[in-house]
Amino acid sequence: MKTLYKWYLTNEGIVGYMAHGVVYGHSSPYCADGSEIHTSLIESAEYDGETITLYTLNSEYRLSISEMDCECFDALRSLHIFERFAREYGLMRCLPLVADHYHQLDGYLRSTRAEIHSRLKNGSLYIEFSDENKCYYNMGVYRTKSGEMEFFPRVTDFFIDKNEKLVGSLNYIVEFNPYNNRNIGFISHSGAALPDKEFLGIIRNSCRNSLNIRFSWGKTVILAPDTEIVVSDGMGLAIPLTDTSQDI
């Protein structure tokens, strides 16, 4: 049975709705467990009192309200999209539960934004990695040099570099290679966006295991589960990553 975690709906205009999330149980080799996907257009939906089932042309997804997430850290926008979807697809019976979940999520996100903002300096970046997500990336926040907050709920750009390796980018503020076995290699960072070499930002490891993180200046740190580090230019040890292959 296919299911999505950290899922939410988007309105694709006149054509309809799609669901986005982290997939498990998909039969396609292109949708491995833990991959971030979006479904094809939703054709119908049901609610059995416990779970929501979404039907697309070729697939069926059973979803939990407790696993609902939101787009771009905007819980109330995602709630309003779901309400519109519920009216059109006959899911009004579950709307009170969905609304309660999203209002709780909104409170959590507001407190998280305030907490991260207070710990960052102008011109610095917060990144959280998780091994439940494709390429390990979970979320990012950039505090601009004017003090505004930019949120990155997902990697903004992917491309293949000259070494034929997959690269993830956050608005080209930082670029990194996600490697197998919880290895991450940062290729570059923007000195214009991150000018303070003593406080480039904070990296958090929300993975179940340690991460090996190699920075663009050629040194590596081993970050234990559920811990974080303040990143400064030149930090780390002169040790290699344990794996630089990619099967992502």
C-alpha positions as CSV (number, residue, x, y, z in Angstrom):
1,M,0.0,0.0,0.0
2,K,1.4,3.4,-1.0
3,T,1.5,6.1,1.7
4,L,2.9,9.6,2.1
5,Y,4.4,11.1,5.1
6,K,4.8,14.9,5.7
7,W,2.2,15.3,3.0
8,Y,0.1,18.3,1.8
9,L,-2.0,19.3,-1.2
10,T,-1.4,21.9,-3.9
11,N,-4.0,23.4,-6.2
12,E,-2.8,23.2,-9.8
13,G,-5.4,25.6,-11.0
14,I,-8.0,24.4,-13.5
15,V,-6.6,20.9,-13.8
16,G,-7.0,20.0,-10.2
17,Y,-5.0,18.9,-7.1
18,M,-1.8,17.0,-6.4
19,A,-0.5,15.6,-3.1
20,H,3.2,16.0,-2.2
21,G,5.2,14.1,0.5
22,V,7.7,11.4,1.3
23,V,6.6,8.2,-0.2
24,Y,6.7,4.6,1.1
25,G,5.5,1.4,-0.6
26,H,5.6,2.6,-4.2
27,S,6.3,0.0,-6.8
28,S,8.1,2.3,-9.2
29,P,12.0,2.1,-9.1
30,Y,12.0,5.9,-9.5
31,C,10.0,6.3,-6.2
32,A,12.2,4.5,-3.6
33,D,11.1,4.6,0.0
34,G,11.9,8.0,1.5
35,S,11.8,9.9,-1.8
36,E,10.0,13.2,-2.0
37,I,7.4,13.0,-4.8
38,H,4.2,14.5,-6.0
39,T,1.3,12.4,-7.2
40,S,-0.4,12.7,-10.5
41,L,-3.7,14.6,-10.5
42,I,-6.1,13.4,-7.8
43,E,-9.3,11.9,-9.3
44,S,-11.3,11.0,-6.1
45,A,-10.9,10.8,-2.4
46,E,-12.4,9.0,0.6
47,Y,-12.4,9.3,4.4
48,D,-13.2,6.2,6.5
49,G,-13.1,7.9,9.9
50,E,-9.4,7.2,10.4
51,T,-7.5,7.6,7.1
52,I,-7.8,9.6,3.9
53,T,-7.5,7.7,0.7
54,L,-6.5,9.5,-2.5
55,Y,-7.0,8.0,-5.9
56,T,-5.0,9.0,-9.0
57,L,-5.2,7.5,-12.5
58,N,-2.9,4.6,-11.6
59,S,-2.3,4.7,-7.8
60,E,-4.0,4.7,-4.4
61,Y,-2.5,6.5,-1.4
62,R,-3.7,5.9,2.2
63,L,-2.8,8.9,4.3
64,S,-2.9,9.9,8.0
65,I,-4.1,13.3,9.2
66,S,-1.4,13.3,11.9
67,E,1.3,13.2,9.1
68,M,0.0,16.2,7.3
69,D,2.6,18.9,6.6
70,C,2.5,22.2,4.7
71,E,4.1,24.0,1.8
72,C,6.7,26.8,2.4
73,F,6.2,26.7,6.2
74,D,2.7,28.1,5.7
75,A,0.3,25.9,7.6
76,L,-2.8,28.1,7.3
77,R,-2.4,28.3,3.5
78,S,-2.3,24.5,3.3
79,L,-5.3,24.3,5.5
80,H,-7.3,26.6,3.2
81,I,-6.3,24.6,0.2
82,F,-7.4,21.4,1.9
83,E,-10.7,23.0,2.9
84,R,-11.4,23.9,-0.8
85,F,-10.4,20.3,-1.8
86,A,-12.7,18.9,0.9
87,R,-15.7,20.8,-0.4
88,E,-15.0,19.6,-4.0
89,Y,-14.2,15.9,-3.1
90,G,-16.7,15.2,-0.3
91,L,-14.2,15.2,2.7
92,M,-15.9,17.7,4.9
93,R,-16.4,15.1,7.6
94,C,-12.7,15.1,8.3
95,L,-12.1,18.9,8.0
96,P,-12.4,19.6,11.8
97,L,-9.6,17.1,12.5
98,V,-7.5,18.6,9.7
99,A,-8.1,22.1,10.9
100,D,-7.1,21.2,14.5
101,H,-3.9,19.6,13.2
102,Y,-3.0,22.6,11.0
103,H,-3.6,25.1,13.8
104,Q,-1.3,23.1,16.1
105,L,1.3,22.9,13.3
106,D,1.0,26.7,12.7
107,G,1.8,27.3,16.4
108,Y,4.8,25.0,16.3
109,L,6.1,26.6,13.1
110,R,5.7,30.1,14.5
111,S,7.7,29.2,17.6
112,T,10.3,27.4,15.5
113,R,10.8,30.4,13.2
114,A,11.2,32.7,16.2
115,E,13.7,30.4,17.9
116,I,15.8,30.0,14.7
117,H,15.7,33.7,14.0
118,S,17.0,34.5,17.5
119,R,20.0,32.2,17.0
120,L,21.0,33.3,13.6
121,K,22.9,36.5,12.7
122,N,22.3,38.6,9.7
123,G,23.9,36.8,6.7
124,S,23.8,33.3,8.1
125,L,22.1,30.0,7.3
126,Y,20.4,27.2,9.3
127,I,20.2,23.7,7.7
128,E,18.6,20.6,9.2
129,F,19.4,17.2,7.7
130,S,17.4,14.0,8.2
131,D,18.0,10.5,6.8
132,E,14.2,10.1,6.3
133,N,14.4,12.5,3.4
134,K,15.9,12.3,-0.1
135,C,19.4,13.8,-0.1
136,Y,19.1,14.0,3.7
137,Y,17.8,17.6,3.4
138,N,14.9,18.5,5.8
139,M,14.7,22.3,5.9
140,G,16.7,25.5,5.7
141,V,16.4,29.1,6.9
142,Y,18.5,32.0,5.6
143,R,18.6,35.2,7.6
144,T,19.5,37.9,5.1
145,K,22.0,40.7,5.7
146,S,19.0,43.0,6.3
147,G,17.5,40.5,8.9
148,E,14.7,39.1,6.8
149,M,14.0,35.3,7.0
150,E,13.9,33.2,3.8
151,F,12.6,29.6,4.3
152,F,13.7,26.7,2.2
153,P,11.3,23.7,2.8
154,R,13.1,21.8,0.1
155,V,16.3,22.0,-2.0
156,T,15.7,24.8,-4.5
157,D,17.9,23.5,-7.4
158,F,19.4,20.1,-8.4
159,F,22.0,19.7,-11.1
160,I,24.8,17.4,-12.2
161,D,28.3,18.8,-11.9
162,K,31.3,18.3,-14.1
163,N,32.2,15.1,-12.1
164,E,28.8,13.7,-12.9
165,K,27.7,14.0,-9.3
166,L,24.3,15.2,-8.1
167,V,24.4,18.6,-6.5
168,G,21.8,20.2,-4.3
169,S,21.7,24.0,-4.0
170,L,19.9,26.4,-1.7
171,N,19.4,29.4,-3.9
172,Y,23.2,29.1,-4.6
173,I,24.0,30.2,-1.1
174,V,25.4,26.8,-0.5
175,E,25.9,23.8,-2.8
176,F,26.4,20.2,-1.6
177,N,26.8,16.6,-2.8
178,P,24.6,14.1,-1.0
179,Y,26.6,10.8,-0.9
180,N,25.6,7.3,0.3
181,N,25.8,6.2,3.9
182,R,25.1,9.6,5.4
183,N,28.0,11.5,3.8
184,I,27.5,15.1,2.7
185,G,30.1,17.2,0.9
186,F,29.6,20.9,0.7
187,I,31.2,22.2,-2.5
188,S,30.9,25.9,-2.1
189,H,29.3,28.7,-0.1
190,S,28.6,32.3,-1.2
191,G,30.8,34.8,0.6
192,A,28.4,37.6,-0.4
193,A,25.5,35.8,1.3
194,L,27.5,34.4,4.3
195,P,30.1,37.1,5.0
196,D,31.0,36.3,8.6
197,K,33.6,33.6,8.4
198,E,33.3,33.0,12.2
199,F,29.6,32.4,12.0
200,L,28.5,30.9,8.6
201,G,25.4,29.4,10.3
202,I,24.2,26.3,12.1
203,I,23.8,22.7,10.9
204,R,21.5,20.3,12.7
205,N,21.5,16.5,12.4
206,S,18.0,15.1,12.9
207,C,19.1,11.7,11.5
208,R,19.0,8.4,13.5
209,N,22.8,8.0,12.8
210,S,25.8,10.3,12.7
211,L,26.5,12.4,9.6
212,N,29.9,12.9,8.0
213,I,30.0,16.4,6.7
214,R,32.9,17.7,4.6
215,F,33.1,21.4,4.0
216,S,34.3,23.3,1.0
217,W,37.6,24.2,2.7
218,G,38.5,20.4,2.8
219,K,37.9,19.5,6.4
220,T,35.3,17.1,7.9
221,V,33.1,16.9,11.0
222,I,31.2,13.9,12.4
223,L,27.9,15.2,13.6
224,A,26.1,12.9,16.1
225,P,22.3,12.2,16.0
226,D,20.1,15.0,17.3
227,T,22.9,17.5,17.7
228,E,24.0,20.6,15.9
229,I,27.1,22.7,15.3
230,V,28.0,26.3,14.6
231,V,29.9,26.4,11.3
232,S,32.9,28.6,10.9
233,D,35.3,28.8,8.0
234,G,38.2,26.3,8.4
235,M,36.7,24.2,11.1
236,G,36.8,20.3,11.1
237,L,39.4,17.6,10.8
238,A,41.6,16.6,7.9
239,I,39.8,13.2,7.4
240,P,38.0,11.9,4.3
241,L,34.3,11.0,3.9
242,T,33.6,7.3,4.3
243,D,31.7,7.2,1.0
244,T,31.6,9.4,-2.1
245,S,29.3,7.2,-4.2
246,Q,25.7,8.2,-5.1
247,D,22.7,5.9,-5.4
248,I,20.1,8.7,-4.7
